[in-house]
Amino acid sequence: MSDAEAYRADSRDRWERAAAGWEAQRDEHARDAQPVAVWLVEHLEPQPGYRLLELAAGVGDTGLLAAELVQPGGTVVITDAAGAMVEAAKRRAEELGAKNVEVRQMEAEWIDLGAASVDGVLCRWGYMLLADPAAALRETRRVLRPGGRVAFAAWTDYDANPWFKVADEALGGEPPVAGRPGPFGFAEPGHVESLLEDAGFDEILVDTLDFAMRLASPDAYFERQRAMSTRLREALDGLSPADHTRVRDALDAGLEPYLQPDGSVALPARTWVATALG
């Protein structure tokens, strides 16, 4: 098995196991990430009758937001490589009564749609996790109709994202290496533009967007991270009670600068947001 294939298999397995936690935390995470979802959807300029595609959708919140704006006559195809995420997105679509949504299991690097078959593609924090994001962007351009747009988000640098860094440092993690698949794979300035240019996109716009992850307490932060991160959950499961306490103490210390007067936590987050014409 090649390194890329091994990475894909491990990633898919992790997302399968993380899906229940993401579904359980969906409302709180969607609330915090709403500014990003709104930016992406608005920059696709959805119109009634459009057919949109969401890649690496997780539980599908961004695609479901877009689905409201392509009616009447439009559809959104919500996809993810992990079957458990697809099932979670289906449940959410049914809960909302979204009749113009298709939810399918699909790899972002091999999009199972015809050429020039969609008017826009959304991907919130997905491309940078892929083994071959360049291939995924070429595939994205292939399925876009002339004049269609892609809109996606990818995290900026590690230091600008304490929502991730606090838990990572509490576990003794090493800072991630930019350019490798992972949350900060697109952190290097200019990297997003280069990928889009190489894939043949035009009218490229890349900006930063600041927002905050807001949690009721340090305990709520810990529970959200444990629910949504298989890495944290696995690390904690292997610790002795004393080491578990040590990690919690380190996490609480890392959160102190972000504590609010009411005891809640507001953790800064910064993401690239990008759009381009196919």
ZADO-1210 file (C-alpha; in nm, 4 decimals, padded with zeros to 6 digits):
<atoms>
<atom x="00.0000" y="00.0000" z="00.0000" code="MET" pos="1"/>
<atom x="00.1375" y="00.3419" z="-00.0951" code="SER" pos="2"/>
<atom x="00.1750" y="00.6185" z="00.1641" code="ASP" pos="3"/>
<atom x="-00.1150" y="00.8082" z="00.0046" code="ALA" pos="4"/>
<atom x="-00.3415" y="00.5040" z="00.0096" code="GLU" pos="5"/>
<atom x="-00.2514" y="00.4310" z="00.3709" code="ALA" pos="6"/>
<atom x="-00.3231" y="00.7932" z="00.4618" code="TYR" pos="7"/>
<atom x="-00.6636" y="00.7785" z="00.2895" code="ARG" pos="8"/>
<atom x="-00.7573" y="00.4569" z="00.4665" code="ALA" pos="9"/>
<atom x="-00.6551" y="00.5943" z="00.8069" code="ASP" pos="10"/>
<atom x="-00.8327" y="00.9250" z="00.7442" code="SER" pos="11"/>
<atom x="-01.1532" y="00.7560" z="00.6337" code="ARG" pos="12"/>
<atom x="-01.1449" y="00.5314" z="00.9410" code="ASP" pos="13"/>
<atom x="-01.0973" y="00.8295" z="01.1718" code="ARG" pos="14"/>
<atom x="-01.3894" y="01.0189" z="01.0182" code="TRP" pos="15"/>
<atom x="-01.6112" y="00.7115" z="01.0429" code="GLU" pos="16"/>
<atom x="-01.5336" y="00.6955" z="01.4145" code="ARG" pos="17"/>
<atom x="-01.5642" y="01.0709" z="01.4654" code="ALA" pos="18"/>
<atom x="-01.9063" y="01.1037" z="01.3015" code="ALA" pos="19"/>
<atom x="-02.1120" y="01.0342" z="01.6148" code="ALA" pos="20"/>
<atom x="-01.9286" y="01.3064" z="01.8047" code="GLY" pos="21"/>
<atom x="-01.9643" y="01.5545" z="01.5202" code="TRP" pos="22"/>
<atom x="-02.3361" y="01.4828" z="01.5025" code="GLU" pos="23"/>
<atom x="-02.3727" y="01.5262" z="01.8784" code="ALA" pos="24"/>
<atom x="-02.1849" y="01.8602" z="01.8678" code="GLN" pos="25"/>
<atom x="-02.3406" y="01.9734" z="01.5386" code="ARG" pos="26"/>
<atom x="-02.5562" y="02.2588" z="01.6678" code="ASP" pos="27"/>
<atom x="-02.2790" y="02.4251" z="01.8690" code="GLU" pos="28"/>
<atom x="-02.0169" y="02.3816" z="01.5985" code="HIS" pos="29"/>
<atom x="-02.2524" y="02.5064" z="01.3256" code="ALA" pos="30"/>
<atom x="-02.3300" y="02.8154" z="01.5348" code="ARG" pos="31"/>
<atom x="-01.9627" y="02.9002" z="01.5771" code="ASP" pos="32"/>
<atom x="-01.8743" y="02.8273" z="01.2138" code="ALA" pos="33"/>
<atom x="-02.1743" y="03.0144" z="01.0734" code="GLN" pos="34"/>
<atom x="-01.9702" y="03.3171" z="00.9544" code="PRO" pos="35"/>
<atom x="-01.7587" y="03.0839" z="00.7401" code="VAL" pos="36"/>
<atom x="-02.0565" y="02.8957" z="00.5974" code="ALA" pos="37"/>
<atom x="-02.2292" y="03.2225" z="00.5106" code="VAL" pos="38"/>
<atom x="-01.9181" y="03.3599" z="00.3359" code="TRP" pos="39"/>
<atom x="-01.8804" y="03.0466" z="00.1258" code="LEU" pos="40"/>
<atom x="-02.2442" y="03.0267" z="00.0234" code="VAL" pos="41"/>
<atom x="-02.2695" y="03.3969" z="-00.0553" code="GLU" pos="42"/>
<atom x="-01.9616" y="03.3848" z="-00.2783" code="HIS" pos="43"/>
<atom x="-02.1117" y="03.1059" z="-00.4867" code="LEU" pos="44"/>
<atom x="-02.3971" y="03.3478" z="-00.5608" code="GLU" pos="45"/>
<atom x="-02.6554" y="03.0661" z="-00.5656" code="PRO" pos="46"/>
<atom x="-02.9634" y="03.1173" z="-00.7809" code="GLN" pos="47"/>
<atom x="-03.2940" y="02.9297" z="-00.8064" code="PRO" pos="48"/>
<atom x="-03.2448" y="02.6249" z="-01.0241" code="GLY" pos="49"/>
<atom x="-02.8722" y="02.5851" z="-00.9529" code="TYR" pos="50"/>
<atom x="-02.7197" y="02.2451" z="-00.8849" code="ARG" pos="51"/>
<atom x="-02.4494" y="02.2678" z="-00.6172" code="LEU" pos="52"/>
<atom x="-02.2045" y="02.0143" z="-00.4784" code="LEU" pos="53"/>
<atom x="-02.0590" y="02.0014" z="-00.1280" code="GLU" pos="54"/>
<atom x="-01.7390" y="01.7997" z="-00.0828" code="LEU" pos="55"/>
<atom x="-01.6044" y="01.6571" z="00.2457" code="ALA" pos="56"/>
<atom x="-01.9308" y="01.7788" z="00.3933" code="ALA" pos="57"/>
<atom x="-01.9233" y="01.6041" z="00.7292" code="GLY" pos="58"/>
<atom x="-02.2725" y="01.6416" z="00.8723" code="VAL" pos="59"/>
<atom x="-02.3675" y="01.8719" z="00.5845" code="GLY" pos="60"/>
<atom x="-02.4443" y="02.2060" z="00.7476" code="ASP" pos="61"/>
<atom x="-02.2982" y="02.4261" z="00.4738" code="THR" pos="62"/>
<atom x="-02.4716" y="02.2407" z="00.1933" code="GLY" pos="63"/>
<atom x="-02.8024" y="02.2506" z="00.3782" code="LEU" pos="64"/>
<atom x="-02.7664" y="02.6270" z="00.4176" code="LEU" pos="65"/>
<atom x="-02.7123" y="02.6570" z="00.0424" code="ALA" pos="66"/>
<atom x="-03.0111" y="02.4327" z="-00.0311" code="ALA" pos="67"/>
<atom x="-03.2492" y="02.7014" z="00.0894" code="GLU" pos="68"/>
<atom x="-03.1151" y="02.9466" z="-00.1695" code="LEU" pos="69"/>
<atom x="-03.1410" y="02.7370" z="-00.4871" code="VAL" pos="70"/>
<atom x="-03.5149" y="02.6836" z="-00.4585" code="GLN" pos="71"/>
<atom x="-03.7303" y="02.6552" z="-00.6506" code="PRO" pos="72"/>
<atom x="-03.5912" y="02.4024" z="-00.8924" code="GLY" pos="73"/>
<atom x="-03.2374" y="02.3731" z="-00.7565" code="GLY" pos="74"/>
<atom x="-03.0584" y="02.0896" z="-00.5794" code="THR" pos="75"/>
<atom x="-02.7553" y="02.0372" z="-00.3574" code="VAL" pos="76"/>
<atom x="-02.5517" y="01.7161" z="-00.3615" code="VAL" pos="77"/>
<atom x="-02.3948" y="01.6696" z="-00.0172" code="ILE" pos="78"/>
<atom x="-02.1045" y="01.4234" z="-00.0126" code="THR" pos="79"/>
<atom x="-01.8453" y="01.2781" z="00.2202" code="ASP" pos="80"/>
<atom x="-01.6040" y="00.9844" z="00.2004" code="ALA" pos="81"/>
<atom x="-01.7146" y="00.8501" z="00.5405" code="ALA" pos="82"/>
<atom x="-02.0388" y="00.6546" z="00.5376" code="GLY" pos="83"/>
<atom x="-02.1204" y="00.7483" z="00.8976" code="ALA" pos="84"/>
<atom x="-02.0947" y="01.1190" z="00.8098" code="MET" pos="85"/>
<atom x="-02.3242" y="01.0625" z="00.5119" code="VAL" pos="86"/>
<atom x="-02.5825" y="00.8987" z="00.7365" code="GLU" pos="87"/>
<atom x="-02.5596" y="01.1883" z="00.9841" code="ALA" pos="88"/>
<atom x="-02.6116" y="01.4385" z="00.6999" code="ALA" pos="89"/>
<atom x="-02.9114" y="01.2400" z="00.5759" code="LYS" pos="90"/>
<atom x="-03.0690" y="01.2522" z="00.9218" code="ARG" pos="91"/>
<atom x="-03.0168" y="01.6267" z="00.9389" code="ARG" pos="92"/>
<atom x="-03.1665" y="01.6812" z="00.5937" code="ALA" pos="93"/>
<atom x="-03.4711" y="01.4756" z="00.6921" code="GLU" pos="94"/>
<atom x="-03.5016" y="01.6649" z="01.0211" code="GLU" pos="95"/>
<atom x="-03.5048" y="01.9956" z="00.8319" code="LEU" pos="96"/>
<atom x="-03.7406" y="01.8651" z="00.5653" code="GLY" pos="97"/>
<atom x="-03.4916" y="01.9523" z="00.2903" code="ALA" pos="98"/>
<atom x="-03.6482" y="01.7923" z="-00.0178" code="LYS" pos="99"/>
<atom x="-03.4001" y="01.9293" z="-00.2726" code="ASN" pos="100"/>
<atom x="-03.0939" y="01.7586" z="-00.1241" code="VAL" pos="101"/>
<atom x="-02.9116" y="01.4428" z="-00.2341" code="GLU" pos="102"/>
<atom x="-02.6696" y="01.2921" z="00.0182" code="VAL" pos="103"/>
<atom x="-02.4091" y="01.0532" z="-00.1220" code="ARG" pos="104"/>
<atom x="-02.0856" y="00.8845" z="-00.0208" code="GLN" pos="105"/>
<atom x="-01.8131" y="01.0146" z="-00.2498" code="MET" pos="106"/>
<atom x="-01.4389" y="01.0793" z="-00.2545" code="GLU" pos="107"/>
<atom x="-01.3387" y="01.4405" z="-00.3209" code="ALA" pos="108"/>
<atom x="-01.0370" y="01.3261" z="-00.5217" code="GLU" pos="109"/>
<atom x="-01.2570" y="01.1221" z="-00.7585" code="TRP" pos="110"/>
<atom x="-01.5864" y="01.3065" z="-00.7966" code="ILE" pos="111"/>
<atom x="-01.8508" y="01.0663" z="-00.9242" code="ASP" pos="112"/>
<atom x="-02.0334" y="01.3221" z="-01.1375" code="LEU" pos="113"/>
<atom x="-02.0230" y="01.4093" z="-01.5040" code="GLY" pos="114"/>
<atom x="-01.8211" y="01.6930" z="-01.6521" code="ALA" pos="115"/>
<atom x="-01.9848" y="02.0371" z="-01.6398" code="ALA" pos="116"/>
<atom x="-02.2690" y="01.9045" z="-01.4246" code="SER" pos="117"/>
<atom x="-02.2849" y="02.1535" z="-01.1338" code="VAL" pos="118"/>
<atom x="-02.3025" y="02.5303" z="-01.0980" code="ASP" pos="119"/>
<atom x="-02.0953" y="02.5572" z="-00.7824" code="GLY" pos="120"/>
<atom x="-01.8828" y="02.3558" z="-00.5391" code="VAL" pos="121"/>
<atom x="-01.8523" y="02.4095" z="-00.1637" code="LEU" pos="122"/>
<atom x="-01.5869" y="02.2632" z="00.0651" code="CYS" pos="123"/>
<atom x="-01.5497" y="02.3862" z="00.4234" code="ARG" pos="124"/>
<atom x="-01.2205" y="02.2692" z="00.5762" code="TRP" pos="125"/>
<atom x="-01.1884" y="01.9645" z="00.3553" code="GLY" pos="126"/>
<atom x="-00.9363" y="02.0080" z="00.0737" code="TYR" pos="127"/>
<atom x="-00.6403" y="02.0546" z="00.3070" code="MET" pos="128"/>
<atom x="-00.7080" y="01.7153" z="00.4685" code="LEU" pos="129"/>
<atom x="-00.6809" y="01.5210" z="00.1436" code="LEU" pos="130"/>
<atom x="-00.3842" y="01.3145" z="00.0310" code="ALA" pos="131"/>
<atom x="-00.3957" y="01.4887" z="-00.3095" code="ASP" pos="132"/>
<atom x="-00.5776" y="01.8228" z="-00.2877" code="PRO" pos="133"/>
<atom x="-00.4467" y="01.9244" z="-00.6295" code="ALA" pos="134"/>
<atom x="-00.6292" y="01.6292" z="-00.7841" code="ALA" pos="135"/>
<atom x="-00.9456" y="01.7215" z="-00.5941" code="ALA" pos="136"/>
<atom x="-00.9313" y="02.0773" z="-00.7275" code="LEU" pos="137"/>
<atom x="-00.8802" y="01.9519" z="-01.0828" code="ARG" pos="138"/>
<atom x="-01.1820" y="01.7272" z="-01.0344" code="GLU" pos="139"/>
<atom x="-01.3743" y="02.0233" z="-00.8958" code="THR" pos="140"/>
<atom x="-01.3014" y="02.2264" z="-01.2055" code="ARG" pos="141"/>
<atom x="-01.3982" y="01.9324" z="-01.4281" code="ARG" pos="142"/>
<atom x="-01.7495" y="01.9064" z="-01.2807" code="VAL" pos="143"/>
<atom x="-01.8128" y="02.2820" z="-01.2859" code="LEU" pos="144"/>
<atom x="-02.0169" y="02.4270" z="-01.5682" code="ARG" pos="145"/>
<atom x="-01.8691" y="02.7265" z="-01.7540" code="PRO" pos="146"/>
<atom x="-01.9006" y="03.0238" z="-01.5222" code="GLY" pos="147"/>
<atom x="-01.9361" y="02.8002" z="-01.2166" code="GLY" pos="148"/>
<atom x="-01.7515" y="02.8772" z="-00.8943" code="ARG" pos="149"/>
<atom x="-01.5760" y="02.6951" z="-00.6153" code="VAL" pos="150"/>
<atom x="-01.5795" y="02.8343" z="-00.2609" code="ALA" pos="151"/>
<atom x="-01.3824" y="02.6753" z="00.0211" code="PHE" pos="152"/>
<atom x="-01.2182" y="02.7340" z="00.3568" code="ALA" pos="153"/>
<atom x="-00.8852" y="02.6112" z="00.4974" code="ALA" pos="154"/>
<atom x="-00.7216" y="02.6988" z="00.8271" code="TRP" pos="155"/>
<atom x="-00.4466" y="02.9595" z="00.8377" code="THR" pos="156"/>
<atom x="-00.1475" y="02.9261" z="01.0704" code="ASP" pos="157"/>
<atom x="-00.1421" y="02.7195" z="01.3892" code="TYR" pos="158"/>
<atom x="-00.0673" y="03.0135" z="01.6197" code="ASP" pos="159"/>
<atom x="-00.3769" y="03.2004" z="01.4989" code="ALA" pos="160"/>
<atom x="-00.6032" y="02.9092" z="01.5982" code="ASN" pos="161"/>
<atom x="-00.5959" y="02.8548" z="01.9756" code="PRO" pos="162"/>
<atom x="-00.9187" y="02.6509" z="01.9450" code="TRP" pos="163"/>
<atom x="-00.6880" y="02.3734" z="01.8132" code="PHE" pos="164"/>
<atom x="-00.3551" y="02.4685" z="01.9662" code="LYS" pos="165"/>
<atom x="-00.4661" y="02.4589" z="02.3307" code="VAL" pos="166"/>
<atom x="-00.5703" y="02.0933" z="02.3198" code="ALA" pos="167"/>
<atom x="-00.2738" y="01.9994" z="02.1015" code="ASP" pos="168"/>
<atom x="-00.0200" y="02.1529" z="02.3374" code="GLU" pos="169"/>
<atom x="-00.1899" y="01.9971" z="02.6410" code="ALA" pos="170"/>
<atom x="-00.1176" y="01.6604" z="02.4800" code="LEU" pos="171"/>
<atom x="00.2423" y="01.7613" z="02.4084" code="GLY" pos="172"/>
<atom x="00.1923" y="01.7706" z="02.0326" code="GLY" pos="173"/>
<atom x="00.4460" y="01.9096" z="01.7889" code="GLU" pos="174"/>
<atom x="00.3379" y="02.2050" z="01.5724" code="PRO" pos="175"/>
<atom x="00.2006" y="02.0789" z="01.2398" code="PRO" pos="176"/>
<atom x="00.4100" y="02.1089" z="00.9260" code="VAL" pos="177"/>
<atom x="00.2563" y="02.3327" z="00.6581" code="ALA" pos="178"/>
<atom x="00.2110" y="02.1644" z="00.3228" code="GLY" pos="179"/>
<atom x="00.1336" y="01.8189" z="00.4615" code="ARG" pos="180"/>
<atom x="-00.2236" y="01.6871" z="00.4689" code="PRO" pos="181"/>
<atom x="-00.3936" y="01.7990" z="00.7865" code="GLY" pos="182"/>
<atom x="-00.5795" y="02.0924" z="00.9434" code="PRO" pos="183"/>
<atom x="-00.2950" y="02.3342" z="00.8630" code="PHE" pos="184"/>
<atom x="-00.1883" y="02.1892" z="00.5312" code="GLY" pos="185"/>
<atom x="-00.2774" y="02.5146" z="00.3503" code="PHE" pos="186"/>
<atom x="-00.1359" y="02.7501" z="00.6151" code="ALA" pos="187"/>
<atom x="00.1486" y="02.8920" z="00.4052" code="GLU" pos="188"/>
<atom x="00.0521" y="03.2272" z="00.2491" code="PRO" pos="189"/>
<atom x="00.0136" y="03.1939" z="-00.1273" code="GLY" pos="190"/>
<atom x="-00.0427" y="02.8181" z="-00.1180" code="HIS" pos="191"/>
<atom x="-00.4173" y="02.8389" z="-00.1839" code="VAL" pos="192"/>
<atom x="-00.3661" y="03.0736" z="-00.4777" code="GLU" pos="193"/>
<atom x="-00.1004" y="02.8463" z="-00.6255" code="SER" pos="194"/>
<atom x="-00.3231" y="02.5385" z="-00.6047" code="LEU" pos="195"/>
<atom x="-00.6133" y="02.7186" z="-00.7702" code="LEU" pos="196"/>
<atom x="-00.3933" y="02.8573" z="-01.0476" code="GLU" pos="197"/>
<atom x="-00.2420" y="02.5153" z="-01.1159" code="ASP" pos="198"/>
<atom x="-00.5905" y="02.3626" z="-01.1382" code="ALA" pos="199"/>
<atom x="-00.6862" y="02.6190" z="-01.4049" code="GLY" pos="200"/>
<atom x="-00.9151" y="02.8479" z="-01.2068" code="PHE" pos="201"/>
<atom x="-00.9595" y="03.2189" z="-01.2806" code="ASP" pos="202"/>
<atom x="-01.0764" y="03.5253" z="-01.0847" code="GLU" pos="203"/>
<atom x="-00.9151" y="03.3916" z="-00.7681" code="ILE" pos="204"/>
<atom x="-01.0029" y="03.5635" z="-00.4407" code="LEU" pos="205"/>
<atom x="-00.8412" y="03.4547" z="-00.1136" code="VAL" pos="206"/>
<atom x="-00.9029" y="03.6326" z="00.2162" code="ASP" pos="207"/>
<atom x="-00.8866" y="03.5645" z="00.5890" code="THR" pos="208"/>
<atom x="-01.1880" y="03.5447" z="00.8152" code="LEU" pos="209"/>
<atom x="-01.1674" y="03.5746" z="01.1935" code="ASP" pos="210"/>
<atom x="-01.4317" y="03.4346" z="01.4245" code="PHE" pos="211"/>
<atom x="-01.4476" y="03.2550" z="01.7609" code="ALA" pos="212"/>
<atom x="-01.5292" y="02.9142" z="01.8990" code="MET" pos="213"/>
<atom x="-01.7509" y="02.9876" z="02.2002" code="ARG" pos="214"/>
<atom x="-01.8059" y="02.7365" z="02.4760" code="LEU" pos="215"/>
<atom x="-01.9914" y="02.7569" z="02.8048" code="ALA" pos="216"/>
<atom x="-01.6909" y="02.6533" z="03.0137" code="SER" pos="217"/>
<atom x="-01.3504" y="02.4832" z="03.0003" code="PRO" pos="218"/>
<atom x="-01.5325" y="02.1560" z="03.0647" code="ASP" pos="219"/>
<atom x="-01.7498" y="02.2196" z="02.7572" code="ALA" pos="220"/>
<atom x="-01.4370" y="02.2788" z="02.5483" code="TYR" pos="221"/>
<atom x="-01.2863" y="01.9548" z="02.6727" code="PHE" pos="222"/>
<atom x="-01.6036" y="01.7594" z="02.5957" code="GLU" pos="223"/>
<atom x="-01.6373" y="01.9075" z="02.2467" code="ARG" pos="224"/>
<atom x="-01.2775" y="01.8325" z="02.1598" code="GLN" pos="225"/>
<atom x="-01.3026" y="01.4792" z="02.2970" code="ARG" pos="226"/>
<atom x="-01.6247" y="01.4176" z="02.1028" code="ALA" pos="227"/>
<atom x="-01.4980" y="01.5525" z="01.7694" code="MET" pos="228"/>
<atom x="-01.1284" y="01.4545" z="01.7750" code="SER" pos="229"/>
<atom x="-01.0411" y="01.0857" z="01.7557" code="THR" pos="230"/>
<atom x="-00.6775" y="01.1819" z="01.8163" code="ARG" pos="231"/>
<atom x="-00.7586" y="01.3422" z="02.1523" code="LEU" pos="232"/>
<atom x="-00.9956" y="01.0639" z="02.2493" code="ARG" pos="233"/>
<atom x="-00.7390" y="00.7930" z="02.1720" code="GLU" pos="234"/>
<atom x="-00.4649" y="00.9801" z="02.3558" code="ALA" pos="235"/>
<atom x="-00.6802" y="01.0191" z="02.6668" code="LEU" pos="236"/>
<atom x="-00.7918" y="00.6561" z="02.6603" code="ASP" pos="237"/>
<atom x="-00.4296" y="00.5461" z="02.6893" code="GLY" pos="238"/>
<atom x="-00.3448" y="00.7629" z="02.9909" code="LEU" pos="239"/>
<atom x="-00.3231" y="00.6730" z="03.3562" code="SER" pos="240"/>
<atom x="-00.5530" y="00.8705" z="03.5914" code="PRO" pos="241"/>
<atom x="-00.2578" y="01.0851" z="03.6976" code="ALA" pos="242"/>
<atom x="-00.1604" y="01.1642" z="03.3387" code="ASP" pos="243"/>
<atom x="-00.5234" y="01.2352" z="03.2514" code="HIS" pos="244"/>
<atom x="-00.5308" y="01.4918" z="03.5332" code="THR" pos="245"/>
<atom x="-00.2046" y="01.6402" z="03.4067" code="ARG" pos="246"/>
<atom x="-00.3535" y="01.6882" z="03.0584" code="VAL" pos="247"/>
<atom x="-00.6665" y="01.8492" z="03.2003" code="ARG" pos="248"/>
<atom x="-00.4577" y="02.0852" z="03.4135" code="ASP" pos="249"/>
<atom x="-00.2498" y="02.1827" z="03.1084" code="ALA" pos="250"/>
<atom x="-00.5631" y="02.2356" z="02.9021" code="LEU" pos="251"/>
<atom x="-00.7225" y="02.4543" z="03.1692" code="ASP" pos="252"/>
<atom x="-00.4032" y="02.6600" z="03.1934" code="ALA" pos="253"/>
<atom x="-00.4002" y="02.7038" z="02.8158" code="GLY" pos="254"/>
<atom x="-00.7601" y="02.8270" z="02.8211" code="LEU" pos="255"/>
<atom x="-00.7030" y="03.0917" z="03.0905" code="GLU" pos="256"/>
<atom x="-00.6268" y="03.3780" z="02.8458" code="PRO" pos="257"/>
<atom x="-00.9585" y="03.3126" z="02.6710" code="TYR" pos="258"/>
<atom x="-01.1854" y="03.2917" z="02.9755" code="LEU" pos="259"/>
<atom x="-01.4692" y="03.5436" z="02.9813" code="GLN" pos="260"/>
<atom x="-01.6111" y="03.7148" z="03.2932" code="PRO" pos="261"/>
<atom x="-01.9058" y="03.4744" z="03.2979" code="ASP" pos="262"/>
<atom x="-01.6786" y="03.1688" z="03.2962" code="GLY" pos="263"/>
<atom x="-01.7321" y="03.0898" z="02.9294" code="SER" pos="264"/>
<atom x="-01.4500" y="03.0475" z="02.6771" code="VAL" pos="265"/>
<atom x="-01.4041" y="03.2410" z="02.3499" code="ALA" pos="266"/>
<atom x="-01.1246" y="03.0885" z="02.1429" code="LEU" pos="267"/>
<atom x="-01.0006" y="03.2826" z="01.8388" code="PRO" pos="268"/>
<atom x="-01.0068" y="03.1111" z="01.5011" code="ALA" pos="269"/>
<atom x="-00.8746" y="03.2270" z="01.1657" code="ARG" pos="270"/>
<atom x="-00.9392" y="03.0645" z="00.8306" code="THR" pos="271"/>
<atom x="-00.8611" y="03.1246" z="00.4670" code="TRP" pos="272"/>
<atom x="-01.1735" y="03.1692" z="00.2597" code="VAL" pos="273"/>
<atom x="-01.1352" y="03.1371" z="-00.1147" code="ALA" pos="274"/>
<atom x="-01.3417" y="03.1491" z="-00.4289" code="THR" pos="275"/>
<atom x="-01.2534" y="03.1128" z="-00.7947" code="ALA" pos="276"/>
<atom x="-01.4150" y="03.0790" z="-01.1349" code="LEU" pos="277"/>
<atom x="-01.3955" y="02.7428" z="-01.3076" code="GLY" pos="278"/>
</atoms>
